[in-house]
């Protein structure tokens, strides 16, 4: 369903910064089951909210780091380990933080579990109902195990969270709000600054930023804690996630999952040793260094291209064109009428009178890759999405709404409607 890049970068592209002698590892023997040679995503790839195919810069950084791991020279290992610090420094620039406030977790889910394990205070954490499950299960698992109780908050209309909704649910027992920076279905951008203002300095704002970071500007300075993997809008692949824990809230969080990598003296005579300062106190072990190199390179690329504001403007412009074509075809847009800053890179629609499975499959047959959530089709272009994607999408909608079966059009008249809409397509957990 997703065409991801599996590059073999030339030797000159594999050298780490400041190095000219790093050779690419010898290629493994290819078998019948090996993937096809590297190629970029299809022109009609509109599914970055599911998986962002690796950027060439991130892929080259990953391969270079893997090359370092094949070497036995201690200097090469030092260079490999330094990639984690470089990634943290880049993330600190992106998030307006200090490097020691950033750690690298294995994934967004792992980072959120780390935070839930660290919040060992009585009270209640608010979780908007309908949150992506990665931001629900950590809190449920630790409720009753020393963590705060969980209270689900019903949405305010289609917006998954607003300042007024928070204010109505803010009771004295509330110690934290955890929220997605961008809703994964509607694309609604949470008003983080307004939420933090309502919470005040003594309650934590925990943010799952994976559907926003790398797509649009976020009010990240309002987040006390922020977690984001790299496999979506940052286009950095799996294996590393940014975990931001600001100094202002460090006293609220104990290193619940902190292991030997998070203490000052791992081989001390008595355990546990004192924790490291900053977010590193919450590390269970060392990061995945090639993944750290990839996410660091992705952040550097984002900053070099003008940062979230420039990238977000391009993404939003493309999404606006796609949604306009959908409206012209008679589609209903989920949460239509959002303000310019209220929608990120995600737009979702359905075609009344048309089976959503047929719509999804017709789009795919036309080279337009999307995700289906029940009756809704989710669009998520990137700044790299070409103008041809809009035309491919419009042509596919024309086929659906007119039954046009001219050469090049996709037949839909013999496509069986689905027996159930309880499953989304594709069923990959990263949806």
Secondary structure by P-SEA (a helix, b strand, c coil): cccccccccccccccccccccccccccccccccccccccccccccccccccccccaaaaaaaaaaaaaaacccaaaaaaaaaaaaaaaaaaaaaaccccccccccccaaaaaaaaaaaccccbbbbbcccccccccaaaaaaccccbbbbbbbbccccccccaaaaaaaccccccbbbbbccccccccccaaaaaaaaacccbbbbbbccccccccccccccccbbbbbccccccccccbbbbbbccccccccccccccccccccccccccccccccccccccccccaaaaaaaaaaaaaaaaaaccaaaaaaaaaaaaaaaaaaaaaaccccccccccccccccbbbbbbccccaaaaaaaaaaacbbbbbcccbbbbbbcccccaaaaaaaaaaaaaaacccccccccccccccccccccccccccccc
